[in-house]
Amino acid sequence: LVVGRAFEEVFKQQASEEIRTLGHCRPVFTKTIYRLGLLGALPFLLLFLFAPQLFALVFGATWETAGTYARYFAFPLFLQFVAAPLSALFYLKEYTRWYTILEFGQLVLVVLALFIGSALLRDPDTALLLLAAAYTIGVSVRLFLLWKLAHK
């Protein structure tokens, strides 16, 4: 959270300056997404690869299943880590309506995932996998739209 906020503050300042001078913020967007990707890749990869073992080691063997569930969310959390600081671009370019629609769309996906996995299929594993997929889709769409905004 602290790292993301620091990146967000620097990104907002530099993106604002580039938008004012260049009319777009491709350079700082590209630099920031690259740096966030590099910074987050290793921790989230380790979470994906070793979450069950880490949970069992730290919290006890009964928590290994929680580590498996944490593994499901490693990729969407990585995407969120990258997207969150860049989301300030919606405000800088005055596309807050897009951001609101995206957040509502992600909420709909999350509710559908939970409903399908829990109520219809009655399978917690499937519910959590669908939930992770819903977050992955939502954040991926947000990153795509941010990329488009940075180049506009």
C-alpha positions as a Python dict, from the first residue, in 0.01 Angstrom:
ca = {
    (1, 'L'): (0, 0, 0),
    (2, 'V'): (278, 242, 91),
    (3, 'V'): (473, 158, -223),
    (4, 'G'): (162, 198, -438),
    (5, 'R'): (83, 537, -286),
    (6, 'A'): (437, 658, -347),
    (7, 'F'): (419, 548, -710),
    (8, 'E'): (77, 710, -744),
    (9, 'E'): (198, 1047, -616),
    (10, 'V'): (497, 1053, -850),
    (11, 'F'): (288, 927, -1142),
    (12, 'K'): (17, 1190, -1088),
    (13, 'Q'): (270, 1471, -1082),
    (14, 'Q'): (465, 1353, -1386),
    (15, 'A'): (157, 1250, -1586),
    (16, 'S'): (-6, 1585, -1518),
    (17, 'E'): (303, 1762, -1649),
    (18, 'E'): (325, 1541, -1960),
    (19, 'I'): (-46, 1584, -2035),
    (20, 'R'): (-1, 1960, -2010),
    (21, 'T'): (308, 1971, -2233),
    (22, 'L'): (263, 1674, -2468),
    (23, 'G'): (-113, 1618, -2463),
    (24, 'H'): (-60, 1258, -2350),
    (25, 'C'): (142, 1075, -2086),
    (26, 'R'): (279, 774, -2273),
    (27, 'P'): (638, 806, -2144),
    (28, 'V'): (556, 818, -1772),
    (29, 'F'): (278, 560, -1807),
    (30, 'T'): (512, 314, -1979),
    (31, 'K'): (791, 379, -1728),
    (32, 'T'): (558, 341, -1429),
    (33, 'I'): (384, 25, -1549),
    (34, 'Y'): (724, -129, -1625),
    (35, 'R'): (862, -42, -1280),
    (36, 'L'): (553, -161, -1096),
    (37, 'G'): (557, -484, -1294),
    (38, 'L'): (919, -549, -1209),
    (39, 'L'): (873, -458, -844),
    (40, 'G'): (566, -675, -798),
    (41, 'A'): (663, -973, -1012),
    (42, 'L'): (882, -1157, -762),
    (43, 'P'): (664, -1127, -449),
    (44, 'F'): (349, -1228, -634),
    (45, 'L'): (528, -1510, -816),
    (46, 'L'): (652, -1640, -480),
    (47, 'L'): (298, -1614, -343),
    (48, 'F'): (169, -1812, -640),
    (49, 'L'): (436, -2079, -619),
    (50, 'F'): (464, -2124, -242),
    (51, 'A'): (150, -1989, -72),
    (52, 'P'): (25, -2327, 61),
    (53, 'Q'): (366, -2414, 205),
    (54, 'L'): (414, -2063, 350),
    (55, 'F'): (73, -2062, 515),
    (56, 'A'): (138, -2407, 663),
    (57, 'L'): (480, -2301, 787),
    (58, 'V'): (367, -1970, 941),
    (59, 'F'): (17, -2057, 1066),
    (60, 'G'): (25, -2437, 1095),
    (61, 'A'): (-70, -2730, 875),
    (62, 'T'): (-442, -2660, 902),
    (63, 'W'): (-390, -2334, 711),
    (64, 'E'): (-248, -2496, 398),
    (65, 'T'): (-587, -2478, 226),
    (66, 'A'): (-597, -2102, 292),
    (67, 'G'): (-261, -2084, 116),
    (68, 'T'): (-414, -2261, -183),
    (69, 'Y'): (-691, -2002, -187),
    (70, 'A'): (-433, -1723, -159),
    (71, 'R'): (-259, -1872, -461),
    (72, 'Y'): (-576, -1819, -666),
    (73, 'F'): (-551, -1445, -600),
    (74, 'A'): (-179, -1396, -668),
    (75, 'F'): (-228, -1287, -1030),
    (76, 'P'): (-529, -1056, -975),
    (77, 'L'): (-348, -898, -678),
    (78, 'F'): (-41, -844, -895),
    (79, 'L'): (-255, -675, -1159),
    (80, 'Q'): (-419, -460, -889),
    (81, 'F'): (-74, -365, -755),
    (82, 'V'): (16, -239, -1102),
    (83, 'A'): (-319, -76, -1185),
    (84, 'A'): (-395, 106, -861),
    (85, 'P'): (-133, 384, -887),
    (86, 'L'): (-208, 432, -1257),
    (87, 'S'): (-582, 470, -1192),
    (88, 'A'): (-518, 835, -1103),
    (89, 'L'): (-514, 886, -1479),
    (90, 'F'): (-894, 861, -1485),
    (91, 'Y'): (-905, 1175, -1271),
    (92, 'L'): (-626, 1356, -1452),
    (93, 'K'): (-799, 1307, -1787),
    (94, 'E'): (-1144, 1367, -1636),
    (95, 'Y'): (-1280, 1021, -1714),
    (96, 'T'): (-1422, 956, -1369),
    (97, 'R'): (-1743, 825, -1524),
    (98, 'W'): (-1543, 545, -1691),
    (99, 'Y'): (-1386, 461, -1358),
    (100, 'T'): (-1724, 445, -1188),
    (101, 'I'): (-1862, 221, -1462),
    (102, 'L'): (-1555, -6, -1439),
    (103, 'E'): (-1589, -39, -1064),
    (104, 'F'): (-1960, -117, -1096),
    (105, 'G'): (-1885, -374, -1369),
    (106, 'Q'): (-1628, -540, -1146),
    (107, 'L'): (-1881, -550, -862),
    (108, 'V'): (-2129, -722, -1093),
    (109, 'L'): (-1865, -977, -1197),
    (110, 'V'): (-1777, -1046, -833),
    (111, 'V'): (-2138, -1095, -730),
    (112, 'L'): (-2200, -1324, -1029),
    (113, 'A'): (-1889, -1527, -950),
    (114, 'L'): (-1992, -1573, -591),
    (115, 'F'): (-2350, -1655, -684),
    (116, 'I'): (-2252, -1911, -948),
    (117, 'G'): (-1984, -2076, -735),
    (118, 'S'): (-2168, -2070, -403),
    (119, 'A'): (-2540, -2077, -475),
    (120, 'L'): (-2558, -2265, -803),
    (121, 'L'): (-2259, -2499, -792),
    (122, 'R'): (-2221, -2507, -412),
    (123, 'D'): (-1846, -2546, -446),
    (124, 'P'): (-1620, -2312, -246),
    (125, 'D'): (-1314, -2388, -459),
    (126, 'T'): (-1499, -2302, -778),
    (127, 'A'): (-1648, -1992, -615),
    (128, 'L'): (-1300, -1866, -522),
    (129, 'L'): (-1158, -1947, -866),
    (130, 'L'): (-1447, -1759, -1029),
    (131, 'L'): (-1394, -1471, -789),
    (132, 'A'): (-1025, -1454, -881),
    (133, 'A'): (-1121, -1467, -1250),
    (134, 'A'): (-1373, -1185, -1199),
    (135, 'Y'): (-1105, -966, -1040),
    (136, 'T'): (-856, -1055, -1312),
    (137, 'I'): (-1104, -957, -1584),
    (138, 'G'): (-1203, -635, -1409),
    (139, 'V'): (-848, -516, -1345),
    (140, 'S'): (-733, -623, -1693),
    (141, 'V'): (-1006, -414, -1852),
    (142, 'R'): (-906, -122, -1629),
    (143, 'L'): (-540, -156, -1734),
    (144, 'F'): (-639, -167, -2100),
    (145, 'L'): (-848, 149, -2069),
    (146, 'L'): (-571, 322, -1876),
    (147, 'W'): (-329, 233, -2154),
    (148, 'K'): (-571, 382, -2408),
    (149, 'L'): (-608, 699, -2198),
    (150, 'A'): (-233, 739, -2161),
    (151, 'H'): (-195, 731, -2539),
    (152, 'K'): (-488, 961, -2611),
}
